[in-house]
Amino acid sequence: MRFAPSPTGMFHVGGARSALQNWIYAKQQGGVFVLRIEDTDAARNKPEWTEGILSALDWIGIERGSYEGPYFQSEYAGEHRAAAARLHESGRAYYCDCTREAVQARTGSQYQGYDGFCRDRGLPAGEGRALRFRTPDEGETVVVDLIRGEPTFENKLIEDFVIARGDGSPVFLLANVVDDMTMGITHVVRAEEHLPNTPKQQLLWDALGVKPPIWAHVPVVVNEKRQKLSKRRDKVALEAFRDEGYLASAMRNYLMLLGWAPSGDREIVGWSVIEQEYRLEEVNPSPAFFDEKKLRAFNGEYIRALGVEEFVEACRPWLVGTGTIAPPPWQPDEFDADAFAAVAPLAQTRIAVLSEIVPNVDFLFLAAPLVDEAAWAKAMKEGSAELLDAATAAFEALESWDAETLKSTLEAVGAERGLKLGKAQAPVRVAVTGRTVGLPLFESLEVLGRERTLSRLRAARVRLF
């Protein structure tokens, strides 16, 4: 099995799914997983994109050292050119100097494919002359596909396609085939979008005298409008989901459900279950909807399943910042690990992605809360100033500073004014945390402490003047 991405951008979630499918199938069959970086597009390739592929694979559990490679397609240029020469010498390929304009002039159509004009001209290699594969005029090419059965293609409908450019460099179709032959690839699992290329590549395998691999073309991944996921339009970069705070375990589980499902009425299952139950032959060939809302719900379930210490550790990158995650709004010396540990169990049940931890706890580590102006306007209605005065006075008189005492105290303050607790606590919450929603208020006040809570209530009262 091989996974062969191009280092030309961020790592696509569809590519991550293909990698996992190859990875699992190789393990199930007692086979080998090979990582091959297809880096022959020198104009678009960047070393950082290659490192991005490796780190993304690390994150989803396909770790460096557990597979063969990475190999680089550019290192096999000699094999590519040798294969092109063999095809030419055997008469299975010929040189062509036709331009697109010349073909269009002969056929009278901009949509018709190549017309075979140079098939029998016997042109030698030369500048600007591409090498074309001579497609059989008769017969069919049958593709054995574990997901789609046996798609059949009439050879006469496949044009003589280019396998090497005018400068002698091979195109993707040939390079990909030669690499697979060189590496002994027996099964190719890849995206459905490559299916139209498959009969051409299978013809190349046959012409080079090697048995073609078994194919499996997994369904295309689409957005909510059933459009193929696009890097330009959709959120597709695996790194973006990672840096937003999706857990690798949740992402792996969700990606494997795109076109397949475990037994029973289950979706959230352990990786060991997926490794045991996954069957490539059971993958549904229909387009698979990448539902970010569902992924978010998955992630929330995985977060809640963590032990508290695991959750605290998982949050750490967002509490301190990393090379790809922005630092939090507080200074490093303002962070109190004990205070965070105290509220972590409360936050764990309320967030769906780890990055949401920051707005939930920032009030604990800042000198003053970051006030959401819309929340302030909503909470600070007529009578809020008097309520804050009364709450401040009542809190100042408390001998015990704990969540239950704080709750009963504010409940009494509200009752004196004909307010239920929900209404009474809104101005207090915004004064202390800056927001209308967040962690349970009274547990938050307990951790924040008496002096800081009272200081914020007084500051909010001054602002109301």
LINZI-V254863 format. One record per residue. RES is the residue in three letters. PSI is psi in radians with two decimals (* if undefined). BURIAL is # if it has 16 or more other C-alpha atoms within 10 Angstrom, else .. D_FIRST is the distance of its C-alpha to the first C-alpha in whole Angstrom. Layout:
res->RES psi->PSI burial->BURIAL d_first->D_FIRST
res->RES psi->PSI burial->BURIAL d_first->D_FIRST
This chain:
res->MET psi->2.57 burial-># d_first->0
res->ARG psi->2.61 burial-># d_first->4
res->PHE psi->2.18 burial-># d_first->7
res->ALA psi->1.29 burial-># d_first->10
res->PRO psi->2.81 burial-># d_first->13
res->SER psi->2.36 burial-># d_first->17
res->PRO psi->1.16 burial-># d_first->19
res->THR psi->0.28 burial-># d_first->22
res->GLY psi->-2.98 burial-># d_first->23
res->MET psi->2.78 burial-># d_first->23
res->PHE psi->2.03 burial-># d_first->19
res->HIS psi->2.45 burial-># d_first->19
res->VAL psi->-0.54 burial-># d_first->19
res->GLY psi->-0.66 burial-># d_first->17
res->GLY psi->-0.67 burial-># d_first->14
res->ALA psi->-0.72 burial-># d_first->15
res->ARG psi->-0.79 burial-># d_first->14
res->SER psi->-0.70 burial-># d_first->11
res->ALA psi->-0.78 burial-># d_first->10
res->LEU psi->-0.69 burial-># d_first->11
res->GLN psi->-0.74 burial-># d_first->10
res->ASN psi->-0.75 burial-># d_first->6
res->TRP psi->-0.85 burial-># d_first->8
res->ILE psi->-0.79 burial-># d_first->10
res->TYR psi->-0.71 burial-># d_first->8
res->ALA psi->-0.74 burial-># d_first->6
res->LYS psi->-0.72 burial->. d_first->10
res->GLN psi->-0.62 burial->. d_first->11
res->GLN psi->0.05 burial->. d_first->10
res->GLY psi->0.53 burial->. d_first->11
res->GLY psi->-2.81 burial->. d_first->7
res->VAL psi->2.38 burial-># d_first->6
res->PHE psi->2.20 burial-># d_first->5
res->VAL psi->2.32 burial-># d_first->6
res->LEU psi->2.11 burial-># d_first->9
res->ARG psi->2.14 burial-># d_first->10
res->ILE psi->2.01 burial-># d_first->14
res->GLU psi->1.54 burial-># d_first->15
res->ASP psi->0.45 burial-># d_first->19
res->THR psi->-0.19 burial-># d_first->21
res->ASP psi->1.40 burial->. d_first->23
res->ALA psi->-0.54 burial->. d_first->25
res->ALA psi->-0.46 burial->. d_first->28
res->ARG psi->-0.28 burial->. d_first->26
res->ASN psi->2.48 burial-># d_first->24
res->LYS psi->2.47 burial-># d_first->25
res->PRO psi->-0.63 burial->. d_first->24
res->GLU psi->-0.48 burial->. d_first->25
res->TRP psi->-0.63 burial-># d_first->22
res->THR psi->-0.79 burial-># d_first->19
res->GLU psi->-0.61 burial->. d_first->21
res->GLY psi->-0.70 burial-># d_first->21
res->ILE psi->-0.81 burial-># d_first->17
res->LEU psi->-0.76 burial-># d_first->17
res->SER psi->-0.60 burial-># d_first->20
res->ALA psi->-0.74 burial-># d_first->19
res->LEU psi->-0.72 burial-># d_first->15
res->ASP psi->-0.80 burial->. d_first->18
res->TRP psi->-0.68 burial-># d_first->20
res->ILE psi->0.14 burial-># d_first->18
res->GLY psi->0.01 burial->. d_first->17
res->ILE psi->1.49 burial-># d_first->13
res->GLU psi->2.59 burial->. d_first->16
res->ARG psi->2.38 burial->. d_first->16
res->GLY psi->-0.23 burial->. d_first->16
res->SER psi->0.05 burial->. d_first->13
res->TYR psi->2.98 burial->. d_first->10
res->GLU psi->2.38 burial->. d_first->10
res->GLY psi->-2.96 burial->. d_first->12
res->PRO psi->2.41 burial-># d_first->13
res->TYR psi->2.75 burial-># d_first->13
res->PHE psi->2.23 burial-># d_first->16
res->GLN psi->-0.61 burial-># d_first->16
res->SER psi->-0.39 burial->. d_first->19
res->GLU psi->-0.15 burial->. d_first->19
res->TYR psi->0.37 burial->. d_first->18
res->ALA psi->-0.64 burial-># d_first->21
res->GLY psi->-0.75 burial->. d_first->23
res->GLU psi->-0.65 burial->. d_first->20
res->HIS psi->-0.83 burial-># d_first->20
res->ARG psi->-0.64 burial-># d_first->24
res->ALA psi->-0.69 burial->. d_first->24
res->ALA psi->-0.71 burial-># d_first->22
res->ALA psi->-0.74 burial-># d_first->24
res->ALA psi->-0.71 burial-># d_first->27
res->ARG psi->-0.74 burial->. d_first->26
res->LEU psi->-0.66 burial-># d_first->26
res->HIS psi->-0.79 burial-># d_first->29
res->GLU psi->-0.57 burial->. d_first->31
res->SER psi->-0.02 burial->. d_first->30
res->GLY psi->0.11 burial->. d_first->31
res->ARG psi->-0.06 burial-># d_first->28
res->ALA psi->2.70 burial-># d_first->29
res->TYR psi->2.78 burial-># d_first->32
res->TYR psi->2.56 burial-># d_first->33
res->CYS psi->2.32 burial-># d_first->35
res->ASP psi->0.27 burial-># d_first->37
res->CYS psi->2.40 burial-># d_first->38
res->THR psi->2.87 burial->. d_first->38
res->ARG psi->-0.68 burial->. d_first->37
res->GLU psi->-0.68 burial->. d_first->41
res->ALA psi->-0.72 burial->. d_first->41
res->VAL psi->-0.73 burial-># d_first->39
res->GLN psi->-0.64 burial-># d_first->40
res->ALA psi->-0.65 burial->. d_first->44
res->ARG psi->-0.71 burial->. d_first->43
res->THR psi->-0.38 burial->. d_first->42
res->GLY psi->0.27 burial->. d_first->44
res->SER psi->2.40 burial->. d_first->41
res->GLN psi->-0.13 burial->. d_first->39
res->TYR psi->-0.33 burial->. d_first->36
res->GLN psi->2.51 burial->. d_first->36
res->GLY psi->-2.99 burial-># d_first->33
res->TYR psi->2.43 burial-># d_first->33
res->ASP psi->0.14 burial->. d_first->36
res->GLY psi->0.35 burial-># d_first->35
res->PHE psi->-0.68 burial->. d_first->38
res->CYS psi->0.11 burial->. d_first->37
res->ARG psi->-0.78 burial-># d_first->36
res->ASP psi->0.34 burial->. d_first->39
res->ARG psi->-0.33 burial->. d_first->40
res->GLY psi->0.58 burial->. d_first->39
res->LEU psi->2.41 burial->. d_first->38
res->PRO psi->2.99 burial->. d_first->37
res->ALA psi->2.55 burial-># d_first->35
res->GLY psi->2.89 burial->. d_first->37
res->GLU psi->2.29 burial->. d_first->37
res->GLY psi->0.10 burial->. d_first->36
res->ARG psi->2.02 burial-># d_first->35
res->ALA psi->2.71 burial-># d_first->31
res->LEU psi->2.12 burial-># d_first->29
res->ARG psi->2.51 burial-># d_first->28
res->PHE psi->2.38 burial-># d_first->26
res->ARG psi->1.76 burial-># d_first->29
res->THR psi->2.40 burial-># d_first->27
res->PRO psi->2.50 burial-># d_first->29
res->ASP psi->-0.36 burial->. d_first->32
res->GLU psi->2.98 burial->. d_first->32
res->GLY psi->-3.05 burial->. d_first->29
res->GLU psi->2.70 burial->. d_first->26
res->THR psi->2.06 burial-># d_first->23
res->VAL psi->2.18 burial-># d_first->21
res->VAL psi->2.11 burial-># d_first->17
res->VAL psi->1.94 burial-># d_first->16
res->ASP psi->2.16 burial-># d_first->15
res->LEU psi->-0.38 burial-># d_first->14
res->ILE psi->-0.62 burial-># d_first->16
res->ARG psi->0.18 burial-># d_first->18
res->GLY psi->-2.16 burial->. d_first->19
res->GLU psi->1.30 burial->. d_first->20
res->PRO psi->2.37 burial->. d_first->21
res->THR psi->2.35 burial->. d_first->23
res->PHE psi->2.26 burial-># d_first->25
res->GLU psi->2.21 burial->. d_first->28
res->ASN psi->-0.61 burial-># d_first->27
res->LYS psi->-0.30 burial->. d_first->31
res->LEU psi->-0.04 burial->. d_first->30
res->ILE psi->2.03 burial-># d_first->27
res->GLU psi->2.83 burial-># d_first->29
res->ASP psi->1.84 burial-># d_first->29
res->PHE psi->2.68 burial-># d_first->26
res->VAL psi->2.34 burial-># d_first->26
res->ILE psi->-0.26 burial-># d_first->24
res->ALA psi->2.47 burial-># d_first->26
res->ARG psi->3.07 burial-># d_first->28
res->GLY psi->-0.41 burial-># d_first->32
res->ASP psi->0.09 burial->. d_first->31
res->GLY psi->-0.17 burial-># d_first->29
res->SER psi->2.40 burial-># d_first->26
res->PRO psi->2.64 burial-># d_first->23
res->VAL psi->3.02 burial-># d_first->22
res->PHE psi->-0.77 burial-># d_first->18
res->LEU psi->-0.81 burial-># d_first->18
res->LEU psi->-0.81 burial-># d_first->18
res->ALA psi->-0.73 burial-># d_first->17
res->ASN psi->-0.77 burial-># d_first->13
res->VAL psi->-0.83 burial-># d_first->13
res->VAL psi->-0.72 burial-># d_first->15
res->ASP psi->-0.77 burial-># d_first->12
res->ASP psi->-0.69 burial-># d_first->9
res->MET psi->-0.82 burial-># d_first->12
res->THR psi->-0.64 burial->. d_first->13
res->MET psi->0.03 burial->. d_first->9
res->GLY psi->0.59 burial->. d_first->9
res->ILE psi->2.25 burial-># d_first->6
res->THR psi->-0.45 burial-># d_first->7
res->HIS psi->2.35 burial-># d_first->6
res->VAL psi->1.99 burial-># d_first->6
res->VAL psi->2.07 burial-># d_first->8
res->ARG psi->3.11 burial-># d_first->10
res->ALA psi->2.64 burial-># d_first->14
res->GLU psi->-0.50 burial-># d_first->17
res->GLU psi->-0.32 burial->. d_first->18
res->HIS psi->-0.11 burial->. d_first->16
res->LEU psi->-0.73 burial-># d_first->17
res->PRO psi->-0.44 burial->. d_first->20
res->ASN psi->-0.34 burial->. d_first->18
res->THR psi->-0.79 burial-># d_first->16
res->PRO psi->-0.62 burial-># d_first->19
res->LYS psi->-0.78 burial-># d_first->20
res->GLN psi->-0.63 burial-># d_first->17
res->GLN psi->-0.64 burial-># d_first->17
res->LEU psi->-0.65 burial-># d_first->20
res->LEU psi->-0.76 burial-># d_first->19
res->TRP psi->-0.85 burial-># d_first->17
res->ASP psi->-0.77 burial->. d_first->20
res->ALA psi->-0.50 burial-># d_first->22
res->LEU psi->0.05 burial-># d_first->20
res->GLY psi->0.46 burial->. d_first->20
res->VAL psi->2.47 burial->. d_first->17
res->LYS psi->2.25 burial->. d_first->15
res->PRO psi->2.78 burial-># d_first->13
res->PRO psi->2.97 burial-># d_first->10
res->ILE psi->2.34 burial->. d_first->10
res->TRP psi->2.71 burial-># d_first->11
res->ALA psi->1.95 burial-># d_first->11
res->HIS psi->1.87 burial-># d_first->13
res->VAL psi->2.69 burial-># d_first->14
res->PRO psi->2.61 burial-># d_first->18
res->VAL psi->2.58 burial-># d_first->20
res->VAL psi->2.25 burial-># d_first->21
res->VAL psi->2.85 burial-># d_first->25
res->ASN psi->-3.01 burial-># d_first->28
res->GLU psi->-0.34 burial->. d_first->31
res->LYS psi->0.17 burial->. d_first->32
res->ARG psi->0.56 burial->. d_first->29
res->GLN psi->2.50 burial->. d_first->28
res->LYS psi->2.34 burial-># d_first->25
res->LEU psi->2.26 burial-># d_first->25
res->SER psi->2.36 burial->. d_first->26
res->LYS psi->-0.54 burial->. d_first->26
res->ARG psi->-0.43 burial->. d_first->30
res->ARG psi->-0.60 burial->. d_first->31
res->ASP psi->2.83 burial->. d_first->29
res->LYS psi->1.83 burial->. d_first->28
res->VAL psi->-0.18 burial-># d_first->24
res->ALA psi->2.13 burial-># d_first->24
res->LEU psi->-0.65 burial-># d_first->22
res->GLU psi->-0.60 burial-># d_first->24
res->ALA psi->-0.72 burial-># d_first->27
res->PHE psi->-0.70 burial-># d_first->26
res->ARG psi->-0.82 burial-># d_first->26
res->ASP psi->-0.29 burial-># d_first->29
res->GLU psi->-0.31 burial->. d_first->31
res->GLY psi->0.48 burial-># d_first->30
res->TYR psi->2.44 burial-># d_first->28
res->LEU psi->2.48 burial-># d_first->26
res->ALA psi->-0.67 burial-># d_first->22
res->SER psi->-0.69 burial-># d_first->23
res->ALA psi->-0.73 burial-># d_first->24
res->MET psi->-0.75 burial-># d_first->22
res->ARG psi->-0.81 burial-># d_first->19
res->ASN psi->-0.83 burial-># d_first->21
res->TYR psi->-0.77 burial-># d_first->22
res->LEU psi->-0.64 burial-># d_first->19
res->MET psi->-0.29 burial-># d_first->17
res->LEU psi->-0.05 burial-># d_first->20
res->LEU psi->1.50 burial-># d_first->20
res->GLY psi->-0.01 burial-># d_first->20
res->TRP psi->2.77 burial-># d_first->19
res->ALA psi->2.53 burial-># d_first->22
res->PRO psi->3.03 burial-># d_first->23
res->SER psi->2.72 burial->. d_first->25
res->GLY psi->-3.10 burial->. d_first->29
res->ASP psi->1.11 burial->. d_first->30
res->ARG psi->2.60 burial->. d_first->28
res->GLU psi->-0.77 burial->. d_first->26
res->ILE psi->1.84 burial-># d_first->27
res->VAL psi->2.76 burial->. d_first->25
res->GLY psi->2.75 burial->. d_first->23
res->TRP psi->-0.58 burial->. d_first->20
res->SER psi->-0.59 burial->. d_first->20
res->VAL psi->-0.76 burial->. d_first->21
res->ILE psi->-0.79 burial-># d_first->18
res->GLU psi->-0.62 burial->. d_first->16
res->GLN psi->-0.71 burial->. d_first->18
res->GLU psi->-0.36 burial->. d_first->19
res->TYR psi->2.32 burial-># d_first->16
res->ARG psi->2.06 burial-># d_first->15
res->LEU psi->-0.63 burial-># d_first->13
res->GLU psi->-0.32 burial->. d_first->16
res->GLU psi->-0.03 burial->. d_first->18
res->VAL psi->2.30 burial-># d_first->17
res->ASN psi->2.25 burial-># d_first->20
res->PRO psi->-0.18 burial-># d_first->20
res->SER psi->2.69 burial->. d_first->23
res->PRO psi->2.48 burial-># d_first->23
res->ALA psi->2.21 burial-># d_first->22
res->PHE psi->2.08 burial-># d_first->25
res->PHE psi->1.76 burial-># d_first->25
res->ASP psi->1.77 burial->. d_first->28
res->GLU psi->-0.57 burial->. d_first->29
res->LYS psi->-0.71 burial->. d_first->32
res->LYS psi->-0.72 burial->. d_first->30
res->LEU psi->-0.72 burial-># d_first->28
res->ARG psi->-0.74 burial-># d_first->31
res->ALA psi->-0.73 burial->. d_first->32
res->PHE psi->-0.84 burial-># d_first->29
res->ASN psi->-0.70 burial-># d_first->29
res->GLY psi->-0.71 burial-># d_first->33
res->GLU psi->-0.74 burial-># d_first->32
res->TYR psi->-0.66 burial-># d_first->30
res->ILE psi->-0.78 burial-># d_first->32
res->ARG psi->-0.39 burial-># d_first->35
res->ALA psi->-0.18 burial->. d_first->33
res->LEU psi->2.62 burial->. d_first->33
res->GLY psi->2.74 burial->. d_first->36
res->VAL psi->-0.73 burial->. d_first->39
res->GLU psi->-0.67 burial->. d_first->38
res->GLU psi->-0.72 burial->. d_first->34
res->PHE psi->-0.78 burial-># d_first->35
res->VAL psi->-0.78 burial-># d_first->38
res->GLU psi->-0.69 burial->. d_first->35
res->ALA psi->-0.55 burial-># d_first->32
res->CYS psi->-0.30 burial-># d_first->35
res->ARG psi->-0.80 burial->. d_first->36
res->PRO psi->-0.57 burial-># d_first->34
res->TRP psi->-0.32 burial-># d_first->36
res->LEU psi->-0.36 burial-># d_first->39
res->VAL psi->-0.37 burial-># d_first->39
res->GLY psi->2.64 burial->. d_first->37
res->THR psi->-2.96 burial->. d_first->34
res->GLY psi->-0.49 burial->. d_first->33
res->THR psi->-0.16 burial->. d_first->31
res->ILE psi->2.22 burial-># d_first->34
res->ALA psi->2.53 burial->. d_first->37
res->PRO psi->2.69 burial-># d_first->40
res->PRO psi->2.96 burial-># d_first->42
res->PRO psi->-0.13 burial->. d_first->46
res->TRP psi->2.79 burial-># d_first->47
res->GLN psi->2.65 burial->. d_first->48
res->PRO psi->-0.67 burial->. d_first->46
res->ASP psi->-0.11 burial->. d_first->49
res->GLU psi->-0.26 burial->. d_first->50
res->PHE psi->2.33 burial-># d_first->47
res->ASP psi->1.85 burial->. d_first->48
res->ALA psi->-0.64 burial->. d_first->46
res->ASP psi->-0.71 burial->. d_first->48
res->ALA psi->-0.73 burial->. d_first->49
res->PHE psi->-0.74 burial-># d_first->45
res->ALA psi->-0.58 burial->. d_first->44
res->ALA psi->-0.61 burial->. d_first->47
res->VAL psi->-0.15 burial-># d_first->46
res->ALA psi->-0.79 burial-># d_first->42
res->PRO psi->-0.55 burial-># d_first->43
res->LEU psi->-0.71 burial-># d_first->45
res->ALA psi->-0.58 burial-># d_first->42
res->GLN psi->-0.55 burial-># d_first->39
res->THR psi->-0.07 burial->. d_first->40
res->ARG psi->-0.14 burial-># d_first->41
res->ILE psi->2.63 burial-># d_first->38
res->ALA psi->-0.43 burial-># d_first->35
res->VAL psi->2.60 burial-># d_first->33
res->LEU psi->-0.48 burial-># d_first->34
res->SER psi->-0.36 burial-># d_first->35
res->GLU psi->-0.15 burial-># d_first->38
res->ILE psi->-0.58 burial-># d_first->39
res->VAL psi->-0.96 burial-># d_first->41
res->PRO psi->-0.30 burial-># d_first->44
res->ASN psi->-0.44 burial-># d_first->44
res->VAL psi->0.00 burial-># d_first->46
res->ASP psi->-0.48 burial-># d_first->47
res->PHE psi->-0.39 burial-># d_first->50
res->LEU psi->-0.42 burial-># d_first->50
res->PHE psi->0.08 burial-># d_first->50
res->LEU psi->2.60 burial->. d_first->52
res->ALA psi->-0.63 burial->. d_first->55
res->ALA psi->2.59 burial-># d_first->56
res->PRO psi->2.66 burial-># d_first->53
res->LEU psi->1.90 burial-># d_first->52
res->VAL psi->2.18 burial-># d_first->54
res->ASP psi->1.98 burial->. d_first->52
res->GLU psi->-0.62 burial->. d_first->55
res->ALA psi->-0.68 burial->. d_first->54
res->ALA psi->-0.71 burial-># d_first->54
res->TRP psi->-0.84 burial-># d_first->57
res->ALA psi->-0.63 burial->. d_first->59
res->LYS psi->-0.66 burial->. d_first->58
res->ALA psi->-0.60 burial-># d_first->59
res->MET psi->1.24 burial-># d_first->62
res->LYS psi->-3.10 burial->. d_first->65
res->GLU psi->2.31 burial->. d_first->68
res->GLY psi->-0.15 burial->. d_first->69
res->SER psi->-0.62 burial-># d_first->66
res->ALA psi->-0.79 burial-># d_first->68
res->GLU psi->-0.68 burial->. d_first->71
res->LEU psi->-0.74 burial-># d_first->68
res->LEU psi->-0.68 burial-># d_first->66
res->ASP psi->-0.81 burial->. d_first->70
res->ALA psi->-0.70 burial-># d_first->70
res->ALA psi->-0.71 burial-># d_first->67
res->THR psi->-0.83 burial-># d_first->67
res->ALA psi->-0.74 burial->. d_first->71
res->ALA psi->-0.71 burial->. d_first->69
res->PHE psi->-0.66 burial-># d_first->66
res->GLU psi->-0.54 burial->. d_first->69
res->ALA psi->-0.12 burial->. d_first->71
res->LEU psi->2.42 burial->. d_first->68
res->GLU psi->-0.54 burial->. d_first->69
res->SER psi->2.29 burial->. d_first->65
res->TRP psi->1.45 burial-># d_first->62
res->ASP psi->2.86 burial-># d_first->59
res->ALA psi->-0.76 burial-># d_first->57
res->GLU psi->-0.74 burial->. d_first->60
res->THR psi->-0.74 burial-># d_first->63
res->LEU psi->-0.71 burial-># d_first->62
res->LYS psi->-0.86 burial-># d_first->61
res->SER psi->-0.58 burial->. d_first->64
res->THR psi->-0.84 burial-># d_first->66
res->LEU psi->-0.57 burial-># d_first->64
res->GLU psi->-0.71 burial-># d_first->65
res->ALA psi->-0.70 burial-># d_first->68
res->VAL psi->-0.75 burial-># d_first->69
res->GLY psi->-0.73 burial-># d_first->67
res->ALA psi->-0.64 burial->. d_first->69
res->GLU psi->-0.39 burial->. d_first->72
res->ARG psi->0.21 burial->. d_first->71
res->GLY psi->0.45 burial->. d_first->70
res->LEU psi->2.38 burial->. d_first->67
res->LYS psi->2.86 burial->. d_first->64
res->LEU psi->-0.69 burial-># d_first->61
res->GLY psi->-0.73 burial->. d_first->59
res->LYS psi->-0.66 burial->. d_first->61
res->ALA psi->-0.57 burial-># d_first->63
res->GLN psi->-0.27 burial-># d_first->59
res->ALA psi->-0.90 burial-># d_first->58
res->PRO psi->-0.63 burial-># d_first->60
res->VAL psi->-0.76 burial-># d_first->60
res->ARG psi->-0.82 burial-># d_first->56
res->VAL psi->-0.67 burial-># d_first->56
res->ALA psi->-0.64 burial-># d_first->59
res->VAL psi->-0.68 burial-># d_first->57
res->THR psi->-0.33 burial-># d_first->53
res->GLY psi->-0.04 burial-># d_first->53
res->ARG psi->2.83 burial-># d_first->51
res->THR psi->-0.30 burial-># d_first->52
res->VAL psi->2.69 burial->. d_first->49
res->GLY psi->-2.65 burial-># d_first->47
res->LEU psi->2.82 burial-># d_first->48
res->PRO psi->2.28 burial->. d_first->51
res->LEU psi->-0.85 burial-># d_first->54
res->PHE psi->-0.58 burial-># d_first->56
res->GLU psi->-0.62 burial-># d_first->53
res->SER psi->-0.75 burial-># d_first->52
res->LEU psi->-0.65 burial-># d_first->56
res->GLU psi->-0.78 burial-># d_first->56
res->VAL psi->-0.68 burial-># d_first->53
res->LEU psi->-0.63 burial-># d_first->55
res->GLY psi->2.79 burial->. d_first->58
res->ARG psi->-0.94 burial-># d_first->62
res->GLU psi->-0.77 burial->. d_first->63
res->ARG psi->-0.65 burial-># d_first->60
res->THR psi->-0.87 burial-># d_first->60
res->LEU psi->-0.68 burial-># d_first->64
res->SER psi->-0.71 burial->. d_first->63
res->ARG psi->-0.63 burial-># d_first->61
res->LEU psi->-0.71 burial-># d_first->63
res->ARG psi->-0.71 burial-># d_first->66
res->ALA psi->-0.68 burial->. d_first->64
res->ALA psi->-0.65 burial-># d_first->63
res->ARG psi->-0.69 burial-># d_first->67
res->VAL psi->-0.70 burial->. d_first->68
res->ARG psi->-0.49 burial->. d_first->65
res->LEU psi->-0.23 burial->. d_first->67
res->PHE psi->* burial->. d_first->70
